[in-house]
Amino acid sequence: MTAAQLADLIALRPQGISDSSYIDRVLRALRTHLGMDVAFIAQFRVDDRVFTHVDAEGPAPINPGDTLAPQAGYCQRVVDGLLPELIADTSLCPLAMELPETTAIPIGAHLSVPIWLGDGRLYGTLCCFGYVADETLSERDVQVMRVFADLIADQLDSELKRVRDRVQKHRRISEILAGDQPTIVYQPILASQTLELCGWECLARFNTQPQRSPDKWFLEAAEAGLGVDLELRAIQLAVKALADLPGHTYLALNCSPQLVYSGRLTPLLQNLPPRRLVLEITEHAAVADYVRLEQALAPFRQRGVRLSIDDTGAGYASMRHILELSPDIIKLDMSITQGVDNDFKRRALASSLIAFARETGSSVVAEGVETQQELETLRALGVHKIQGYLLGRPQPLAQALEAVRAKAG
């Protein structure tokens, strides 16, 4: 097999395989192709050299994670040009024979090439060695090594970029958590027939750079490993309003399964009136194990905290949530409610969900109501509660309270 054919084979990376596993495959293919006993990658660090990946035929004299002093062994000497990249027979190379590793391991043949990252930095070396000399090794084998070093560098670049991206995301979210973000706005939820105030949906807003929608910030927080922290911060800020908002109203709090699993929600809510709390699981929340989620939610629901499924009708996941979790409240997504007055398909879907809720003992909240015609149609269909720009926009606490006083007056 030629170097090009071998490179093409390895470049066909299977879907779902990690960078580390892919590099292990590269090492195995290279070592086997060259007929060597050990192949490894050595990363150069400030104070040492670490073996990040090792592949061997039988027990290996080195293992991933082992470290050496920078000047120990062959690698640095090859990069510095003191040792050749190809040594077919170490007994014919005086400098190689001076190194204790040559006789201790032993090393009879050795190949090593540098690994250069895309930005020109030296990452380390790709090396192979055999326990006995191999006079069949040639410059062509060194070229194969360079091809594979480039393949490995590409993967390392991708991995390092992901690490840098995650660090940047972590830093941005940490700055938010250390500051006064997010701010919370409150959108009223009203009884559909009487327009009596029933509750509020609590929504997070971010006044920081880069300017983007809240869902993007929560997604970035999850990618940075701080998703639960940011959700918890938003809920901590939201529930502070309970003492100021009318006592008969509830707060609808957006909540991911991960936050429920974490156990960190329990101490935050345990001293708050459960009848005034609703946990909203969104359509976009992935649930791998409904039994686990149901068990984690059980203590809240036993206390009287209600469960709502948000964005119902926006996708398949919300329907699964409803079937598996038996929520107290089903929220119709605005993709159903907007235009429901002049679209028979939307009316049919809304009517079906309302009938389902009636049979299962749930109530229905229609969100995104923007016109009087939509309101009248939803009333006729039997929706219990409504929210939307027609009846109140999301506002900071002071403005939300002022709007309530104005309506009461």
C-alpha positions in Angstrom: 0.0 0.0 0.0 1.4 3.4 -1.0 1.5 6.4 1.4 -1.3 8.1 -0.6 -3.5 5.0 -0.4 -2.9 4.7 3.3 -3.6 8.4 3.9 -6.9 8.1 1.9 -7.9 5.1 4.1 -7.3 6.9 7.3 -8.8 10.2 6.2 -12.2 8.4 5.9 -13.0 9.1 9.5 -16.1 7.3 10.7 -19.0 9.4 12.0 -19.1 9.8 15.7 -15.5 8.8 16.4 -13.7 11.1 18.8 -10.4 12.9 17.9 -8.5 10.8 20.4 -9.8 7.5 18.9 -9.1 8.7 15.4 -5.5 9.5 16.3 -5.2 6.0 17.9 -6.4 4.6 14.6 -3.8 6.6 12.7 -1.0 5.4 15.0 -2.1 1.8 14.6 -2.3 2.0 10.8 1.1 3.7 10.7 2.9 1.3 13.0 1.4 -1.7 11.2 2.3 -0.3 7.8 5.9 0.3 8.8 6.2 -3.0 10.7 7.4 -1.3 13.8 6.9 -2.3 17.4 5.8 1.0 19.0 4.3 4.2 17.6 3.6 7.3 19.7 3.0 11.0 19.8 5.1 13.2 22.1 3.8 16.6 23.0 6.4 19.2 23.9 5.5 21.3 26.9 7.4 24.0 28.8 8.9 21.8 31.4 8.6 18.3 30.0 7.5 16.0 27.2 4.3 13.9 27.5 3.3 10.8 25.6 -0.3 11.6 24.5 -0.9 8.5 22.4 0.9 5.2 22.3 0.3 2.1 20.1 2.4 -1.0 20.5 2.7 -4.7 19.5 2.4 -6.3 22.9 3.3 -4.7 26.2 4.6 -1.1 25.6 7.7 0.3 27.3 5.8 3.7 27.5 2.2 4.6 28.2 -0.1 7.5 27.5 0.5 10.2 30.2 4.1 9.2 30.9 6.5 12.2 30.9 10.2 12.8 30.3 12.5 15.7 30.7 12.6 17.9 27.5 16.1 16.7 26.6 15.7 13.0 27.3 15.4 10.6 24.5 15.3 11.1 20.7 12.5 13.6 20.1 14.1 17.0 20.9 17.3 15.9 19.2 15.5 15.0 16.0 13.7 18.4 16.0 17.1 20.2 16.6 18.7 18.3 13.8 21.2 16.4 16.0 19.7 13.1 15.1 18.3 12.1 11.7 14.6 11.5 11.2 15.4 8.0 10.0 17.7 5.6 11.8 17.5 2.2 10.3 20.1 0.8 12.6 20.9 2.6 15.9 24.1 0.7 16.3 25.5 2.7 13.4 24.5 6.0 15.0 27.0 7.0 17.7 24.8 9.7 19.3 21.9 7.3 19.4 24.0 4.7 21.2 24.9 7.3 23.8 21.3 7.6 24.8 20.4 5.3 27.7 17.0 4.5 26.1 18.6 2.9 23.1 19.9 0.0 25.2 17.3 0.0 28.0 14.2 -0.4 25.8 16.0 -1.5 23.4 15.6 0.6 20.2 17.1 -0.9 17.1 15.4 1.3 14.5 13.8 4.7 14.9 11.8 7.2 12.8 10.6 10.6 14.0 9.1 13.7 12.4 7.8 16.9 13.9 4.1 17.7 14.1 3.5 21.3 13.1 0.1 22.9 13.9 -1.7 25.1 11.4 -0.5 28.3 13.0 3.1 27.2 12.7 3.7 26.1 16.2 5.5 22.9 17.0 3.2 20.5 18.8 5.7 17.7 19.2 6.8 14.6 17.3 5.3 11.5 15.7 7.6 8.6 16.3 8.0 4.9 15.6 10.6 2.5 16.7 11.4 -1.2 16.5 13.3 -3.3 19.0 15.7 -4.5 16.3 17.4 -2.8 13.3 15.4 -2.7 10.0 17.6 -2.0 7.0 14.5 -2.0 4.7 13.4 1.4 6.1 13.9 4.2 3.6 13.2 7.9 2.9 9.8 6.8 1.5 8.9 5.7 5.0 9.8 9.1 6.3 7.4 10.6 3.7 4.7 8.3 5.0 5.4 9.6 8.5 5.1 13.2 7.3 1.7 12.4 5.7 0.5 11.0 8.9 1.9 13.8 11.0 -0.1 16.2 8.8 -3.3 14.1 9.4 -2.7 14.2 13.1 -2.0 17.9 13.1 -5.3 18.5 11.4 -7.1 16.6 14.2 -5.1 18.4 16.9 -6.0 21.8 15.3 -9.7 20.9 15.4 -9.4 19.7 19.0 -7.5 22.7 20.1 -10.0 25.0 18.4 -12.8 23.3 20.3 -10.9 23.8 23.5 -10.3 27.4 22.8 -13.9 27.9 21.8 -15.1 26.3 25.1 -12.7 28.4 27.1 -14.0 31.6 25.5 -17.6 30.5 26.1 -16.8 29.6 29.7 -15.2 33.0 30.2 -18.1 34.9 28.7 -20.7 33.0 30.8 -18.5 33.3 33.9 -18.5 37.1 33.4 -22.3 37.1 33.1 -22.6 35.1 36.3 -20.1 37.4 38.1 -22.1 40.5 37.0 -25.7 41.6 37.1 -27.0 39.5 34.2 -29.4 38.3 33.1 -32.3 40.7 33.8 -35.8 39.2 34.2 -38.9 40.4 32.4 -42.4 39.2 33.3 -45.2 38.6 30.8 -48.8 38.3 32.1 -50.9 35.2 31.7 -54.6 35.9 31.8 -57.8 33.9 32.0 -59.1 33.7 28.5 -62.8 34.5 29.2 -62.5 37.1 32.0 -59.0 38.4 31.3 -58.3 38.1 35.0 -54.6 38.0 35.8 -53.5 34.5 36.7 -49.7 34.3 36.4 -46.5 35.5 34.8 -44.0 33.8 32.5 -40.4 34.8 33.6 -38.1 35.4 30.7 -34.3 36.2 30.8 -32.8 39.0 28.9 -29.1 39.7 28.3 -27.7 43.2 27.9 -24.2 42.3 27.0 -22.1 41.6 23.9 -22.5 39.9 21.6 -26.1 40.9 21.1 -28.2 37.8 20.6 -31.3 36.0 21.7 -31.6 34.5 25.2 -31.8 30.9 23.8 -28.3 31.4 22.2 -26.9 32.5 25.6 -28.4 29.5 27.4 -27.1 27.2 24.6 -23.6 28.6 25.0 -23.7 28.2 28.7 -24.6 24.5 28.3 -21.7 24.1 25.8 -19.4 25.7 28.3 -20.6 23.4 31.1 -22.4 26.2 32.9 -25.9 25.7 31.6 -27.3 24.7 35.0 -25.5 27.6 36.7 -27.1 30.2 34.3 -30.6 28.6 34.6 -30.3 28.6 38.3 -29.2 32.3 38.3 -32.2 33.2 36.1 -34.6 31.4 38.5 -33.0 33.0 41.6 -33.6 36.4 40.1 -37.1 35.6 38.9 -38.5 34.3 42.2 -37.5 37.5 44.0 -40.6 39.1 42.5 -43.0 36.8 44.3 -43.3 39.2 47.3 -44.2 42.1 45.0 -46.5 40.5 42.5 -50.1 39.8 43.3 -50.4 36.9 45.8 -52.9 35.0 43.7 -50.6 34.8 40.6 -48.0 32.2 39.8 -44.6 32.3 38.2 -43.8 30.1 35.2 -40.1 29.3 35.4 -38.2 27.8 32.4 -36.3 24.7 33.5 -34.2 22.1 31.8 -34.1 18.4 32.8 -30.4 18.9 33.6 -31.3 21.5 36.2 -34.0 19.2 37.7 -31.4 16.3 37.8 -28.8 18.5 39.5 -30.6 18.7 42.8 -29.7 22.4 43.0 -33.3 23.5 42.3 -34.7 21.9 45.5 -33.0 24.2 48.1 -33.9 27.3 46.0 -37.6 26.5 45.9 -38.2 24.6 49.1 -39.2 27.7 51.2 -41.4 29.3 48.5 -45.2 28.8 48.2 -45.5 25.8 45.8 -49.0 26.8 44.5 -47.3 29.9 43.0 -44.6 28.0 41.1 -44.8 26.3 37.7 -41.8 24.6 36.1 -41.8 24.8 32.3 -40.0 22.1 30.3 -39.6 23.3 26.7 -40.0 21.5 23.4 -36.2 22.0 22.9 -35.2 20.2 26.1 -33.8 16.7 25.1 -35.0 14.0 27.5 -33.1 10.7 27.2 -34.8 9.0 30.2 -38.4 10.0 31.0 -38.6 7.7 34.0 -35.6 9.4 35.6 -37.1 12.9 34.9 -40.4 11.9 36.2 -38.8 10.6 39.4 -36.7 13.8 39.8 -39.9 16.0 39.3 -42.0 13.9 41.8 -40.9 15.7 45.0 -41.8 19.1 43.5 -45.1 17.9 42.2 -46.0 16.2 45.5 -45.5 19.6 47.2 -47.9 21.3 44.8 -45.5 22.8 42.2 -47.1 22.4 38.8 -45.5 21.2 35.6 -46.0 22.8 32.2 -44.8 21.7 28.8 -43.9 24.7 26.7 -44.0 25.2 22.9 -46.5 22.3 22.4 -47.1 21.8 18.7 -43.7 23.1 17.7 -42.2 19.6 17.2 -42.4 16.0 18.1 -40.5 16.3 21.4 -43.3 18.3 23.1 -45.8 15.6 22.3 -43.5 13.0 23.9 -43.1 15.3 26.9 -46.9 15.5 27.3 -47.5 11.7 26.9 -44.7 10.7 29.3 -44.8 13.5 32.0 -48.6 14.1 32.3 -48.2 17.9 32.8 -50.6 20.1 34.7 -50.4 22.8 32.0 -50.0 22.5 28.2 -48.8 25.6 26.4 -49.8 26.0 22.8 -46.9 27.2 20.7 -47.3 30.5 18.9 -46.9 28.6 15.6 -50.4 27.3 16.3 -52.1 30.3 17.9 -51.0 33.0 15.4 -53.4 32.9 12.5 -55.6 30.3 14.2 -58.7 32.5 13.4 -58.3 32.0 9.6 -56.5 28.7 9.3 -58.6 25.6 9.7 -55.5 23.3 10.2 -54.3 25.4 13.1 -57.8 25.4 14.6 -58.1 21.6 14.2 -54.7 21.0 15.9 -55.5 23.5 18.7 -58.9 21.8 19.2 -57.3 18.4 19.4 -54.8 19.5 22.0 -57.5 21.2 24.0 -59.6 18.0 23.9 -56.6 16.0 25.0 -56.0 18.3 27.9 -59.7 18.0 28.9 -59.4 14.3 29.0 -56.2 14.2 31.0 -57.1 17.0 33.4 -54.6 19.5 32.1 -55.3 23.2 31.5 -54.2 24.9 28.2 -52.4 28.2 27.9 -52.1 29.8 24.4 -49.0 31.9 23.9 -48.2 34.4 21.2 -51.8 35.9 21.0 -51.5 39.1 19.0 -54.9 39.9 17.6 -58.5 40.2 18.9 -59.6 37.7 16.3 -57.1 35.1 17.6 -58.3 35.7 21.1 -62.0 35.2 20.2 -61.2 32.0 18.3 -59.2 30.6 21.2 -61.9 31.4 23.6 -64.4 29.6 21.4 -62.1 26.6 21.2 -61.9 26.4 25.0 -58.4 27.6 25.8 -58.2 28.3 29.6 -55.5 31.0 29.7 -53.7 33.2 27.2 -50.6 35.4 26.9 -49.2 37.5 24.1 -48.5 41.0 22.9 -52.3 41.7 22.6 -52.6 41.5 26.4 -49.2 42.4 27.7 -45.5 42.4 26.6 -42.7 41.0 28.7 -41.5 43.9 31.0 -39.2 44.5 33.9 -40.8 44.1 37.3 -41.6 47.8 37.9 -43.3 48.2 34.5 -45.2 44.9 34.9 -46.6 46.0 38.3 -47.5 49.4 36.9 -49.4 47.7 34.0 -51.3 45.7 36.6 -52.2 48.7 38.6 -53.3 50.6 35.5 -55.7 47.8 34.5 -57.0 47.5 38.0 -57.6 51.3 38.1 
